[in-house]
């Protein structure tokens, strides 16, 4: 995400736009290229205020660049399970689960959300990987399920401790929803797919609406007194404080779910039965451990440690690398996550971060850096 924040405020013709592009510009957003789209990185209030407002009240994020689709068919669930380590057969209709697409080495092709619906699954995948994700899913389930990519829907994320109050005011039936549940509702005549989820560590919702009605729906939410717009910059700092992975940085094809400390995506039945890509490698890691592990890192002082910063032990030996780092507005100082050799992964372990060729004292800490406030 940091690369996007340094880009010029342009909208070249080769960039795609979301249905909310005009609204972003009317609100004074700084637009940057991200995942092939022109996206708002911040609004006039600035990233710091947008971040803190999300933690205190409710913010609206445009995530329409992400991919949405339906995987349908009598055998859709079983077919999907050949690509991921999650247990979707045991899930009730209306439940959502985070999972990962895996390669044969147990590496992560992408992370995604999959919701159980009456005739299959509703999928939301990352923007930068969506074409390859959908091609992979379609090829891996061919003959057993039908994939319908939704190109005519926008996706908005309403996040923050007051998000529930806001949406319940507009759609009372959402009040009873709990974290990682799904409901189809109509709000002001707009057909919405509502998932109580998000990627900020706060309570909130991801709401899919028809593209043609996205701007009207966004304005309806922004008209609520609790809600302000927020961009990619705040979204990145919020997810970092929450200890959540950014694909391409904290999880890649070179990292397994066990190394990434998201081993909970390998559900109990799948641990017993296997049957997913890289199962032998991942199940062996669950049993025997790994050589490296994703950890939280708290630098001392005020200097942030960015993506790519080398982590050393106190004797000057390289033991790992920062994969995400920056300033945590709610924490009030620099925070980071990355991979270190497992011998150094225990919370409290002192390390040095090599920033501008100088060692910066830091320590390994448990994540998240802020408490999560999901409605369970």
C-alpha positions as CSV (number, residue, x, y, z in Angstrom):
1,X,0.0,0.0,0.0
2,X,2.9,2.4,0.6
3,X,3.8,2.4,-3.1
4,X,0.3,3.8,-3.8
5,X,0.6,6.6,-1.4
6,X,3.7,8.0,-3.1
7,X,2.1,8.0,-6.6
8,X,1.0,11.2,-8.4
9,X,-2.5,12.5,-8.1
10,X,-3.5,11.5,-11.6
11,X,-6.0,9.4,-13.4
12,X,-4.3,8.1,-16.6
13,X,-6.6,6.5,-19.1
14,X,-5.2,3.1,-18.5
15,X,-6.5,3.2,-14.9
16,X,-9.9,1.7,-14.1
17,X,-12.3,3.7,-11.9
18,X,-14.9,2.5,-9.4
19,X,-18.5,3.7,-9.5
20,X,-17.7,6.1,-6.7
21,X,-14.9,7.9,-8.6
22,X,-16.9,11.1,-9.2
23,X,-17.9,11.2,-5.5
24,X,-14.3,10.8,-4.3
25,X,-13.2,13.7,-6.4
26,X,-16.2,15.9,-5.3
27,X,-15.1,15.2,-1.7
28,X,-11.6,16.4,-2.4
29,X,-9.9,13.0,-2.3
30,X,-6.3,12.6,-3.3
31,X,-6.5,9.9,-6.0
32,X,-3.6,7.5,-6.6
33,X,-3.1,4.4,-8.8
34,X,-3.6,1.2,-6.8
35,X,-4.1,-2.3,-8.2
36,X,-4.9,-0.9,-11.6
37,X,-7.6,1.5,-10.3
38,X,-7.7,5.2,-9.4
39,X,-8.4,5.1,-5.7
40,X,-8.6,7.6,-2.9
41,X,-5.6,7.5,-0.6
42,X,-6.9,10.2,1.7
43,X,-9.5,13.1,1.9
44,X,-8.8,16.6,3.2
45,X,-9.0,15.6,6.8
46,X,-5.9,13.5,6.3
47,X,-4.9,9.9,7.1
48,X,-4.3,10.4,10.9
49,X,-7.8,11.9,11.5
50,X,-9.5,9.3,9.2
51,X,-7.8,6.5,11.1
52,X,-8.8,7.9,14.6
53,X,-12.3,8.7,13.4
54,X,-12.7,5.0,12.4
55,X,-11.5,3.9,15.8
56,X,-14.0,6.3,17.5
57,X,-17.0,6.4,15.3
58,X,-17.6,5.1,11.7
59,X,-15.9,5.6,8.4
60,X,-16.8,4.7,4.8
61,X,-14.2,3.1,2.5
62,X,-14.6,2.3,-1.2
63,X,-13.4,-1.2,-1.8
64,X,-15.2,-1.6,-5.1
65,X,-11.9,-2.5,-6.8
66,X,-12.0,-5.9,-5.1
67,X,-13.5,-8.9,-7.0
68,X,-16.9,-10.4,-6.2
69,X,-18.4,-13.6,-7.6
70,X,-20.8,-16.5,-7.0
71,X,-19.6,-20.1,-7.2
72,X,-22.7,-22.2,-7.6
73,X,-23.7,-25.8,-8.1
74,X,-24.6,-28.9,-6.2
75,X,-20.9,-29.8,-5.8
76,X,-19.6,-26.2,-5.4
77,X,-18.6,-26.5,-1.8
78,X,-16.7,-29.7,-2.1
79,X,-15.0,-28.4,-5.3
80,X,-14.0,-25.2,-3.5
81,X,-12.5,-27.2,-0.7
82,X,-9.9,-28.7,-3.1
83,X,-8.4,-25.2,-3.4
84,X,-8.5,-24.0,0.2
85,X,-7.9,-25.4,3.7
86,X,-11.2,-24.2,5.2
87,X,-14.2,-26.4,6.2
88,X,-17.1,-25.0,4.2
89,X,-19.2,-28.2,4.2
90,X,-20.0,-27.8,8.0
91,X,-20.8,-24.1,7.7
92,X,-24.3,-22.9,7.9
93,X,-25.9,-20.8,5.1
94,X,-25.3,-17.1,6.0
95,X,-21.9,-17.6,7.6
96,X,-18.7,-16.1,6.2
97,X,-15.1,-17.5,6.6
98,X,-11.7,-16.1,5.8
99,X,-9.5,-18.5,3.9
100,X,-6.5,-18.7,1.5
101,X,-6.0,-20.2,-2.0
102,X,-2.9,-22.4,-1.8
103,X,-0.3,-23.7,-4.3
104,X,1.1,-27.3,-4.1
105,X,3.9,-26.1,-1.8
106,X,1.4,-24.8,0.7
107,X,2.2,-21.2,-0.3
108,X,-0.5,-18.6,-0.3
109,X,-1.8,-17.5,-3.8
110,X,-4.2,-15.0,-2.1
111,X,-6.5,-14.5,0.8
112,X,-10.2,-14.1,0.4
113,X,-13.7,-14.2,2.0
114,X,-16.1,-16.9,1.2
115,X,-19.8,-16.9,2.4
116,X,-22.1,-19.9,2.4
117,X,-25.2,-19.2,0.4
118,X,-28.1,-21.4,-0.5
119,X,-26.7,-22.7,-3.8
120,X,-23.0,-22.3,-3.2
121,X,-20.6,-19.5,-2.2
122,X,-20.3,-15.7,-2.4
123,X,-16.7,-14.8,-2.9
124,X,-14.7,-11.6,-2.3
125,X,-11.1,-11.6,-3.5
126,X,-8.3,-9.0,-3.5
127,X,-8.2,-6.4,-6.3
128,X,-4.6,-7.0,-7.4
129,X,-5.1,-10.7,-7.8
130,X,-8.8,-11.0,-8.8
131,X,-8.3,-12.0,-12.4
132,X,-5.9,-14.8,-11.6
133,X,-7.9,-15.8,-8.5
134,X,-11.1,-16.2,-10.5
135,X,-9.2,-18.0,-13.3
136,X,-7.7,-20.4,-10.7
137,X,-11.1,-21.0,-9.0
138,X,-12.8,-21.6,-12.3
139,X,-10.2,-24.0,-13.5
140,X,-10.0,-25.8,-10.2
141,X,-13.8,-26.3,-10.0
142,X,-14.5,-26.9,-13.7
143,X,-17.2,-29.5,-14.3
144,X,-18.3,-29.3,-10.6
145,X,-19.4,-25.7,-10.2
146,X,-20.1,-22.6,-12.1
147,X,-18.3,-19.3,-11.4
148,X,-20.2,-16.0,-12.0
149,X,-18.0,-13.0,-11.7
150,X,-20.0,-9.9,-10.6
151,X,-18.8,-7.0,-12.7
152,X,-21.8,-4.8,-12.0
153,X,-21.6,-4.4,-8.2
154,X,-19.7,-2.0,-6.0
155,X,-18.4,-2.8,-2.5
156,X,-18.4,-0.4,0.4
157,X,-16.9,-1.0,3.8
158,X,-18.6,0.8,6.8
159,X,-16.1,0.4,9.7
160,X,-16.0,1.5,13.3
161,X,-17.7,1.1,16.7
162,X,-20.8,3.1,15.6
163,X,-21.2,1.2,12.2
164,X,-23.7,-1.1,13.8
165,X,-25.9,1.8,15.0
166,X,-25.7,3.5,11.6
167,X,-26.7,0.5,9.6
168,X,-29.4,-0.6,12.1
169,X,-31.0,2.9,11.6
170,X,-31.3,2.3,7.9
171,X,-31.9,-1.5,8.0
172,X,-33.1,-2.7,11.5
173,X,-32.7,-6.3,10.5
174,X,-28.9,-5.9,10.5
175,X,-28.8,-5.1,14.3
176,X,-28.9,-8.8,15.2
177,X,-26.0,-9.8,12.8
178,X,-22.8,-10.9,14.4
179,X,-19.2,-11.0,13.1
180,X,-18.8,-13.0,9.9
181,X,-22.4,-13.4,9.1
182,X,-24.2,-12.5,5.8
183,X,-27.7,-11.1,5.0
184,X,-29.4,-9.8,1.9
185,X,-31.3,-6.7,2.8
186,X,-33.0,-3.8,0.9
187,X,-32.0,-0.3,2.0
188,X,-33.8,2.7,0.4
189,X,-34.9,0.4,-2.4
190,X,-31.3,-0.8,-3.0
191,X,-30.6,-4.5,-2.9
192,X,-27.6,-5.1,-0.7
193,X,-25.4,-8.1,0.2
194,X,-24.3,-7.3,3.8
195,X,-21.5,-9.1,5.6
196,X,-20.6,-8.1,9.1
197,X,-16.9,-8.1,8.5
198,X,-14.0,-5.8,7.5
199,X,-10.3,-5.4,7.7
200,X,-9.7,-2.7,10.3
201,X,-10.1,-4.6,13.6
202,X,-13.3,-2.7,14.3
203,X,-16.9,-3.8,14.1
204,X,-18.4,-3.0,10.7
205,X,-19.8,-4.2,7.5
206,X,-18.9,-4.8,3.9
207,X,-21.9,-4.0,1.7
208,X,-22.2,-5.0,-2.0
209,X,-24.6,-2.8,-4.0
210,X,-25.4,-2.5,-7.7
211,X,-22.9,-0.2,-9.4
212,X,-25.6,2.1,-10.7
213,X,-26.8,2.8,-7.2
214,X,-23.5,2.9,-5.4
215,X,-23.1,6.7,-5.3
216,X,-26.6,7.2,-3.9
217,X,-26.0,4.5,-1.3
218,X,-22.6,6.0,-0.4
219,X,-24.2,9.5,0.0
220,X,-26.9,8.0,2.2
221,X,-24.3,6.6,4.5
222,X,-22.2,9.8,4.5
223,X,-25.3,11.7,5.4
224,X,-25.4,9.9,8.8
225,X,-23.8,12.1,11.5
226,X,-21.3,9.4,12.6
227,X,-19.9,8.7,9.2
228,X,-16.9,10.3,7.4
229,X,-15.1,9.1,4.3
230,X,-11.7,7.4,4.6
231,X,-9.1,6.2,2.1
232,X,-6.4,3.6,1.5
233,X,-3.9,5.3,3.8
234,X,-6.1,4.9,6.9
235,X,-7.2,1.4,5.8
236,X,-3.6,0.3,5.7
237,X,-2.7,1.8,9.2
238,X,-5.9,0.3,10.7
239,X,-5.2,-3.2,9.4
240,X,-1.6,-3.0,10.5
241,X,-2.6,-2.1,14.1
242,X,-5.1,-5.0,13.9
243,X,-2.3,-7.3,13.0
244,X,-4.0,-8.3,9.7
245,X,-2.0,-9.4,6.7
246,X,-1.6,-7.5,3.4
247,X,-1.3,-9.9,0.5
248,X,2.0,-9.5,-1.4
249,X,3.7,-8.2,1.7
250,X,2.9,-10.3,4.8
251,X,1.6,-13.3,2.9
252,X,2.9,-14.5,-0.5
253,X,3.4,-17.7,-2.5
254,X,6.5,-18.1,-0.4
255,X,4.7,-18.3,2.9
256,X,2.4,-20.9,4.3
257,X,-0.5,-20.3,6.7
258,X,1.6,-21.8,9.5
259,X,4.5,-19.5,8.9
260,X,2.1,-16.6,8.6
261,X,0.6,-17.4,12.0
262,X,-2.9,-17.8,10.5
263,X,-2.9,-21.6,11.0
264,X,-6.5,-21.3,12.2
265,X,-7.5,-21.1,8.6
266,X,-6.8,-24.9,8.5
267,X,-10.0,-26.1,10.2
268,X,-10.2,-29.2,12.3
269,X,-11.7,-31.5,9.7
270,X,-9.2,-30.4,7.1
271,X,-6.4,-31.1,9.5
272,X,-7.7,-34.6,9.9
273,X,-8.6,-35.3,6.3
274,X,-6.2,-33.1,4.3
275,X,-7.2,-32.9,0.6
276,X,-6.1,-29.3,-0.1
277,X,-3.0,-28.1,-2.0
278,X,0.2,-28.4,0.0
279,X,-1.5,-30.4,2.7
280,X,1.5,-32.7,3.5
281,X,3.7,-29.7,4.0
282,X,1.3,-27.7,6.0
283,X,0.2,-30.6,8.2
284,X,3.9,-31.4,8.9
285,X,4.5,-27.8,9.9
286,X,1.5,-27.9,12.3
287,X,3.1,-30.9,13.9
288,X,6.7,-29.9,13.9
289,X,6.9,-26.2,13.6
290,X,8.5,-23.9,11.1
291,X,11.9,-22.2,10.5
292,X,10.3,-18.8,10.4
293,X,7.2,-17.1,11.8
294,X,5.3,-13.9,11.3
295,X,5.5,-11.7,14.5
296,X,4.6,-8.3,15.7
297,X,7.5,-5.9,16.2
298,X,7.5,-2.7,18.3
299,X,10.4,-0.3,17.5
300,X,11.7,1.9,20.3
301,X,11.7,5.6,19.7
302,X,9.8,7.4,16.9
303,X,11.5,6.2,13.7
304,X,9.3,3.8,11.7
305,X,10.7,0.6,10.1
306,X,9.3,0.1,6.6
307,X,8.7,-2.9,4.4
308,X,12.0,-4.6,3.6
309,X,13.9,-3.5,6.7
310,X,16.3,-6.2,7.9
311,X,15.8,-7.6,11.4
312,X,19.0,-8.6,13.3
313,X,19.7,-10.3,16.6
314,X,21.7,-8.4,19.2
315,X,24.9,-9.9,17.8
316,X,24.3,-8.5,14.4
317,X,23.1,-11.6,12.6
318,X,20.3,-11.3,10.1
319,X,17.2,-13.2,11.4
320,X,14.3,-11.8,9.4
321,X,12.6,-9.0,7.5
322,X,9.9,-6.4,8.1
323,X,7.0,-7.0,5.7
324,X,4.7,-4.1,6.9
325,X,5.6,-1.1,9.0
326,X,4.6,2.4,9.8
327,X,3.1,4.8,12.3
328,X,0.2,3.5,14.4
329,X,-2.0,6.5,15.1
330,X,-4.0,4.6,17.9
331,X,-0.7,3.3,19.4
332,X,1.0,6.6,19.2
333,X,4.2,5.3,17.7
334,X,5.8,3.1,15.1
335,X,4.7,-0.5,14.7
336,X,5.6,-3.3,12.4
337,X,5.2,-7.0,11.5
338,X,7.5,-9.3,9.7
339,X,9.1,-12.7,9.7
340,X,11.9,-13.9,12.0
341,X,13.6,-17.2,12.7
342,X,11.4,-19.1,15.0
343,X,14.0,-19.2,17.8
344,X,13.5,-15.4,18.1
345,X,9.7,-15.3,17.8
346,X,8.8,-15.3,21.5
347,X,7.2,-12.0,22.7
348,X,9.7,-9.8,24.6
349,X,12.7,-10.9,22.5
350,X,14.9,-7.9,21.9
351,X,16.0,-7.3,18.2
352,X,17.6,-4.6,16.1
353,X,16.1,-3.1,13.0
354,X,18.5,-1.7,10.4
355,X,17.1,1.7,9.5
356,X,19.3,4.0,7.4
357,X,22.2,1.6,8.0
358,X,21.9,2.0,11.8
359,X,20.5,-0.5,14.4
360,X,17.2,0.6,15.9
361,X,16.2,-1.2,19.1
362,X,12.9,-3.1,19.0
363,X,11.2,-6.1,20.6
364,X,9.0,-8.9,19.4
365,X,5.4,-8.4,20.6
366,X,2.1,-10.2,20.4
367,X,-0.5,-8.9,17.9
368,X,-2.8,-7.1,17.5
369,X,-1.4,-3.8,18.6
370,X,-5.0,-2.6,19.4
371,X,-7.9,-4.4,20.8
372,X,-10.4,-5.7,18.2
373,X,-14.1,-4.8,18.7
374,X,-16.0,-7.3,16.6
375,X,-19.6,-8.1,17.5
376,X,-19.6,-11.8,18.5
